[in-house]
């Protein structure tokens, strides 16, 4: 992940699952932790992306979100694929987003034998929705980052065989 403002990264491995949790600073007075949670989806998990299950795997629905907000999500496509998010505002200029996306091998080099990566972001910002969504954006989640994208919007992945020879 390309998240320059990250303050800590924790990784957990068990069986065929690899997860990382990237802690983000919370510049607001809103309760709760800002984070990026990344889970490599192993071949043994052939299910389609399910929002409820993904949230269960990260410890449940983060504050300040409710089940009602999850039912009304925004969606758009960008160079990394589909992103879904819901937003919450305190009415005083602070905005929180809960963003979810599944990345495939066409936009990201997969770790191990994973066939996809699930990304969940909870981020609150005083700079609006787009700033809060930045840790889930293409420049943060793709490899290489979106600035290396081809003119048609496709992400160019680096071949593991393209490394320099010793």
C-alpha positions as a Markdown table, in Angstrom:
| # | Residue | x | y | z |
|---|---|---|---|---|
| 1 | Unk | 0.0 | 0.0 | 0.0 |
| 2 | Unk | 1.2 | 3.5 | -0.8 |
| 3 | Unk | -0.1 | 5.5 | 2.2 |
| 4 | Unk | 2.6 | 8.0 | 3.2 |
| 5 | Unk | 0.7 | 9.2 | 6.2 |
| 6 | Unk | 0.6 | 5.7 | 7.8 |
| 7 | Unk | 1.8 | 5.7 | 11.4 |
| 8 | Unk | 2.0 | 1.9 | 11.9 |
| 9 | Unk | 1.6 | -1.3 | 9.9 |
| 10 | Unk | 0.6 | -4.6 | 11.5 |
| 11 | Unk | 0.6 | -7.9 | 9.6 |
| 12 | Unk | -1.1 | -11.2 | 10.6 |
| 13 | Unk | -0.6 | -14.5 | 8.9 |
| 14 | Unk | -2.5 | -17.7 | 9.7 |
| 15 | Unk | -3.3 | -20.7 | 7.5 |
| 16 | Unk | -3.5 | -19.3 | 4.0 |
| 17 | Unk | -4.6 | -15.8 | 5.0 |
| 18 | Unk | -2.5 | -12.7 | 5.1 |
| 19 | Unk | -3.8 | -9.4 | 6.5 |
| 20 | Unk | -2.3 | -6.0 | 7.1 |
| 21 | Unk | -3.7 | -3.1 | 9.0 |
| 22 | Unk | -2.3 | 0.3 | 8.3 |
| 23 | Unk | -3.0 | 2.8 | 11.0 |
| 24 | Unk | -3.8 | 6.4 | 9.8 |
| 25 | Unk | -3.7 | 9.5 | 11.9 |
| 26 | Unk | -7.0 | 11.0 | 13.0 |
| 27 | Unk | -6.8 | 14.8 | 12.6 |
| 28 | Unk | -10.4 | 15.2 | 13.8 |
| 29 | Unk | -11.9 | 15.1 | 17.2 |
| 30 | Unk | -14.2 | 12.2 | 16.1 |
| 31 | Unk | -13.8 | 8.9 | 18.1 |
| 32 | Unk | -12.4 | 5.8 | 16.5 |
| 33 | Unk | -9.3 | 4.7 | 14.6 |
| 34 | Unk | -8.6 | 5.6 | 11.0 |
| 35 | Unk | -7.2 | 2.6 | 9.1 |
| 36 | Unk | -6.6 | 0.7 | 5.9 |
| 37 | Unk | -7.3 | -3.0 | 6.3 |
| 38 | Unk | -6.0 | -5.2 | 3.5 |
| 39 | Unk | -6.7 | -9.0 | 3.2 |
| 40 | Unk | -5.2 | -11.3 | 0.6 |
| 41 | Unk | -8.1 | -13.5 | -0.5 |
| 42 | Unk | -6.8 | -17.1 | -0.7 |
| 43 | Unk | -7.9 | -19.6 | -3.3 |
| 44 | Unk | -9.8 | -21.4 | -0.6 |
| 45 | Unk | -12.2 | -18.4 | -0.3 |
| 46 | Unk | -14.0 | -18.4 | -3.6 |
| 47 | Unk | -16.9 | -16.3 | -2.5 |
| 48 | Unk | -17.8 | -13.0 | -4.1 |
| 49 | Unk | -17.1 | -9.8 | -2.1 |
| 50 | Unk | -19.6 | -9.6 | 0.7 |
| 51 | Unk | -19.7 | -6.3 | 2.6 |
| 52 | Unk | -21.1 | -7.8 | 5.8 |
| 53 | Unk | -18.5 | -10.6 | 5.9 |
| 54 | Unk | -15.6 | -8.2 | 5.1 |
| 55 | Unk | -16.7 | -5.9 | 8.0 |
| 56 | Unk | -17.0 | -8.9 | 10.3 |
| 57 | Unk | -13.3 | -9.9 | 9.5 |
| 58 | Unk | -12.1 | -6.4 | 10.5 |
| 59 | Unk | -14.0 | -6.4 | 13.8 |
| 60 | Unk | -17.4 | -5.1 | 12.8 |
| 61 | Unk | -18.8 | -1.8 | 11.7 |
| 62 | Unk | -16.6 | 1.0 | 12.8 |
| 63 | Unk | -17.9 | 4.1 | 14.6 |
| 64 | Unk | -19.6 | 6.4 | 13.6 |
| 65 | Unk | -21.3 | 4.2 | 10.9 |
| 66 | Unk | -24.5 | 2.4 | 11.3 |
| 67 | Unk | -26.2 | -0.4 | 9.4 |
| 68 | Unk | -28.4 | 2.2 | 7.8 |
| 69 | Unk | -25.5 | 4.0 | 6.2 |
| 70 | Unk | -24.1 | 0.7 | 4.8 |
| 71 | Unk | -27.4 | 0.2 | 3.0 |
| 72 | Unk | -26.9 | 3.5 | 1.1 |
| 73 | Unk | -23.5 | 3.3 | -0.5 |
| 74 | Unk | -21.9 | 5.3 | -3.3 |
| 75 | Unk | -20.1 | 3.6 | -6.1 |
| 76 | Unk | -17.8 | 4.6 | -8.9 |
| 77 | Unk | -15.1 | 3.1 | -11.2 |
| 78 | Unk | -11.6 | 4.3 | -11.4 |
| 79 | Unk | -8.3 | 2.9 | -12.7 |
| 80 | Unk | -8.2 | 0.4 | -9.8 |
| 81 | Unk | -11.8 | -0.9 | -10.4 |
| 82 | Unk | -14.9 | -0.4 | -8.5 |
| 83 | Unk | -14.9 | 1.4 | -5.1 |
| 84 | Unk | -17.9 | 1.5 | -2.8 |
| 85 | Unk | -18.2 | 3.9 | 0.1 |
| 86 | Unk | -20.5 | 5.5 | 2.6 |
| 87 | Unk | -20.0 | 8.8 | 4.2 |
| 88 | Unk | -20.9 | 10.4 | 7.5 |
| 89 | Unk | -20.5 | 14.0 | 8.6 |
| 90 | Unk | -20.8 | 15.6 | 12.0 |
| 91 | Unk | -22.2 | 18.9 | 10.5 |
| 92 | Unk | -19.1 | 20.8 | 11.6 |
| 93 | Unk | -16.9 | 20.1 | 8.6 |
| 94 | Unk | -15.6 | 16.7 | 9.5 |
| 95 | Unk | -16.4 | 13.8 | 7.2 |
| 96 | Unk | -15.8 | 10.1 | 7.7 |
| 97 | Unk | -15.8 | 7.5 | 5.0 |
| 98 | Unk | -16.0 | 3.7 | 5.1 |
| 99 | Unk | -14.7 | 2.5 | 1.7 |
| 100 | Unk | -14.5 | -1.0 | 0.4 |
| 101 | Unk | -13.0 | -2.5 | -2.7 |
| 102 | Unk | -11.7 | -5.8 | -4.1 |
| 103 | Unk | -8.6 | -5.6 | -6.2 |
| 104 | Unk | -7.8 | -8.2 | -8.8 |
| 105 | Unk | -4.5 | -9.3 | -10.4 |
| 106 | Unk | -4.9 | -6.8 | -13.3 |
| 107 | Unk | -4.3 | -3.8 | -11.0 |
| 108 | Unk | -2.2 | -5.3 | -8.2 |
| 109 | Unk | 0.5 | -7.9 | -7.8 |
| 110 | Unk | -1.0 | -10.5 | -5.5 |
| 111 | Unk | 0.9 | -11.9 | -2.5 |
| 112 | Unk | 1.5 | -15.6 | -2.4 |
| 113 | Unk | -1.3 | -17.5 | -4.1 |
| 114 | Unk | -4.0 | -15.0 | -3.4 |
| 115 | Unk | -6.5 | -14.4 | -6.2 |
| 116 | Unk | -7.7 | -11.0 | -5.0 |
| 117 | Unk | -7.2 | -8.4 | -2.2 |
| 118 | Unk | -10.0 | -6.9 | -0.2 |
| 119 | Unk | -9.4 | -3.3 | 1.0 |
| 120 | Unk | -11.4 | -1.6 | 3.7 |
| 121 | Unk | -10.8 | 2.0 | 4.7 |
| 122 | Unk | -12.2 | 3.9 | 7.7 |
| 123 | Unk | -10.9 | 7.5 | 7.5 |
| 124 | Unk | -12.2 | 10.8 | 8.9 |
| 125 | Unk | -11.0 | 14.1 | 7.5 |
| 126 | Unk | -11.7 | 17.8 | 8.0 |
| 127 | Unk | -10.9 | 18.2 | 4.2 |
| 128 | Unk | -14.0 | 16.5 | 2.7 |
| 129 | Unk | -14.9 | 13.2 | 1.1 |
| 130 | Unk | -12.2 | 13.1 | -1.5 |
| 131 | Unk | -9.4 | 13.6 | 1.0 |
| 132 | Unk | -11.0 | 11.0 | 3.3 |
| 133 | Unk | -11.1 | 8.5 | 0.3 |
| 134 | Unk | -7.5 | 9.1 | -0.7 |
| 135 | Unk | -6.1 | 6.0 | 1.2 |
| 136 | Unk | -8.5 | 3.9 | -0.9 |
| 137 | Unk | -7.7 | 5.6 | -4.2 |
| 138 | Unk | -5.8 | 4.1 | -7.1 |
| 139 | Unk | -2.5 | 5.8 | -6.2 |
| 140 | Unk | -2.6 | 4.1 | -2.8 |
| 141 | Unk | -3.8 | 0.6 | -3.7 |
| 142 | Unk | -2.3 | -0.3 | -7.1 |
| 143 | Unk | 1.1 | -1.6 | -7.9 |
| 144 | Unk | 2.5 | 0.3 | -9.6 |
| 145 | Unk | 0.6 | 3.4 | -8.5 |
| 146 | Unk | -1.9 | 5.0 | -10.8 |
| 147 | Unk | 0.6 | 7.5 | -12.1 |
| 148 | Unk | 2.2 | 4.5 | -14.0 |
| 149 | Unk | -1.1 | 3.7 | -15.7 |
| 150 | Unk | -1.2 | 3.3 | -19.4 |
| 151 | Unk | -3.0 | 6.1 | -21.5 |
| 152 | Unk | -6.2 | 3.9 | -21.7 |
| 153 | Unk | -6.4 | 3.8 | -17.9 |
| 154 | Unk | -5.1 | 0.2 | -17.5 |
| 155 | Unk | -2.6 | -0.4 | -14.8 |
| 156 | Unk | 0.7 | -1.7 | -15.9 |
| 157 | Unk | 1.9 | -4.4 | -13.5 |
| 158 | Unk | 5.6 | -5.2 | -13.2 |
| 159 | Unk | 6.6 | -8.7 | -14.1 |
| 160 | Unk | 8.4 | -10.6 | -11.3 |
| 161 | Unk | 10.8 | -11.7 | -14.1 |
| 162 | Unk | 11.8 | -8.1 | -14.9 |
| 163 | Unk | 14.2 | -7.7 | -12.0 |
| 164 | Unk | 17.9 | -7.0 | -12.9 |
| 165 | Unk | 20.1 | -10.0 | -13.2 |
| 166 | Unk | 22.8 | -10.4 | -10.5 |
